[in-house]
Amino acid sequence: MLFMATIKDVAKKAGLSVSTVSRYLNNHPYISDDKRERIKKAMEELNYTPSSVATQLRSKKGTMIGILVSRITNPFFSYLVDSIERQVKLHGYNVLIMQTYDDKNAEIRMLEMLKQQVIAGLIMCSVEGDPTIIESYQEFGPIVLCNEQISSSTIPQVFTNQEKATYDATNYLITKGYRKIAYCTGGSLTRGGHGNARTSGFEKALTESQLPMKIDWIFKQVHTNKDGQQIANKILALPKENRPDAIFTSSDEVASGILQMMIKAGKKIPEDLAIMGFDNQPFTALLTVPLTTIAQPVAALGKESTNLLIALLEDRNYQIDHSELNLELIIRESV
């Protein structure tokens, strides 16, 4: 039986990724001379000849960058995707956006698109699955984590110090006199899971001040305004003496839902419940009670993640500019 070499065979023999070989076949300018020679030699040894049809298809796919988010309806992700897409188009690329809705299988489907060369590279703005599985897909093309941090991972990452920001924000609540502080997270509180940096900061602040972290005041896997309304109802259902006097939320959407329902129930903010959000979405300053929140550098996160990914695609070095990747506590009337 006649052996027909594939692009994957060439990549393996050259010791390079499939995406690098694909860029070589499409005469991409940003490939080092060393890699060009390795690919050329591998093609000769394997007697590999690319078909014109496959080359045409790869040339179209080679300009597509994948963006993975948990849910685009979250304004934070909407603005982040906008920042990434603006930067991507400056470099002549296009984007393919997928929402996971916190589903590991959806994440794998996007990673498979990288393996199949439907996309040339991937920016992951949320992480649901096992980091080691995600790492294994790097052989098919570059992956960059945006606003996600996985310690000791080989995946390039662009992130802010969310643990310190949450720690400082929780201490701000404590210095204002709050002692019964509730907590919301978009994750499940599993080890290494989504939102764990914020959880660590929150726990550290409470532990240092010897304050309780009661089970009735912890709300997991919450994301939306509706989730916030349900949290408010759960708090109101507690005996008055067992209710928290402040709550740190995972997002401004959740915070706005809590605020809305508390006011509807005739409660005063912050007298009956201080509320703190996360993200500093534009609407937070316009709420009935303007929201105290943590501002994220969305534009900088999108810009740095995109620049890093494209540098990896084009075999160039890129130094992340950390000067604008800072979180800031925005103090308003809800605390």
Rosetta blueprint (number, residue, H / E / L):
1 M L
2 L L
3 F L
4 M L
5 A L
6 T L
7 I H
8 K H
9 D H
10 V H
11 A H
12 K H
13 K H
14 A H
15 G L
16 L L
17 S L
18 V H
19 S H
20 T H
21 V H
22 S H
23 R H
24 Y H
25 L H
26 N L
27 N L
28 H L
29 P L
30 Y L
31 I L
32 S L
33 D H
34 D H
35 K H
36 R H
37 E H
38 R H
39 I H
40 K H
41 K H
42 A H
43 M H
44 E H
45 E H
46 L H
47 N L
48 Y L
49 T L
50 P L
51 S L
52 S H
53 V H
54 A H
55 T H
56 Q H
57 L H
58 R H
59 S H
60 K H
61 K H
62 G L
63 T L
64 M E
65 I E
66 G E
67 I E
68 L E
69 V E
70 S L
71 R L
72 I L
73 T L
74 N L
75 P H
76 F H
77 F H
78 S H
79 Y H
80 L H
81 V H
82 D H
83 S H
84 I H
85 E H
86 R H
87 Q H
88 V H
89 K H
90 L H
91 H L
92 G L
93 Y L
94 N E
95 V E
96 L E
97 I E
98 M E
99 Q E
100 T L
101 Y L
102 D L
103 D L
104 K H
105 N H
106 A H
107 E H
108 I H
109 R H
110 M H
111 L H
112 E H
113 M H
114 L H
115 K H
116 Q L
117 Q L
118 V L
119 I L
120 A L
121 G E
122 L E
123 I E
124 M E
125 C L
126 S L
127 V L
128 E L
129 G L
130 D L
131 P H
132 T H
133 I H
134 I H
135 E H
136 S H
137 Y H
138 Q H
139 E H
140 F H
141 G L
142 P L
143 I E
144 V E
145 L E
146 C E
147 N L
148 E L
149 Q L
150 I L
151 S L
152 S L
153 S L
154 T L
155 I L
156 P L
157 Q E
158 V E
159 F L
160 T L
161 N L
162 Q H
163 E H
164 K H
165 A H
166 T H
167 Y H
168 D H
169 A H
170 T H
171 N H
172 Y H
173 L H
174 I H
175 T H
176 K L
177 G L
178 Y L
179 R L
180 K L
181 I E
182 A E
183 Y E
184 C E
185 T L
186 G L
187 G L
188 S L
189 L L
190 T L
191 R L
192 G L
193 G L
194 H L
195 G L
196 N H
197 A H
198 R H
199 T H
200 S H
201 G H
202 F H
203 E H
204 K H
205 A H
206 L H
207 T H
208 E H
209 S L
210 Q L
211 L L
212 P L
213 M L
214 K L
215 I H
216 D H
217 W H
218 I E
219 F E
220 K L
221 Q L
222 V L
223 H L
224 T L
225 N H
226 K H
227 D H
228 G H
229 Q H
230 Q H
231 I H
232 A H
233 N H
234 K H
235 I H
236 L H
237 A H
238 L L
239 P L
240 K H
241 E H
242 N H
243 R L
244 P L
245 D L
246 A E
247 I E
248 F E
249 T L
250 S L
251 S L
252 D H
253 E H
254 V H
255 A H
256 S H
257 G H
258 I H
259 L H
260 Q H
261 M H
262 M H
263 I H
264 K H
265 A L
266 G L
267 K L
268 K L
269 I L
270 P L
271 E L
272 D L
273 L L
274 A E
275 I E
276 M E
277 G L
278 F L
279 D E
280 N L
281 Q L
282 P H
283 F H
284 T H
285 A H
286 L H
287 L L
288 T L
289 V L
290 P L
291 L L
292 T E
293 T E
294 I E
295 A E
296 Q L
297 P L
298 V H
299 A H
300 A H
301 L H
302 G H
303 K H
304 E H
305 S H
306 T H
307 N H
308 L H
309 L H
310 I H
311 A H
312 L H
313 L H
314 E L
315 D L
316 R L
317 N L
318 Y L
319 Q L
320 I L
321 D L
322 H H
323 S H
324 E H
325 L L
326 N L
327 L L
328 E E
329 L E
330 I E
331 I L
332 R L
333 E L
334 S L
335 V L
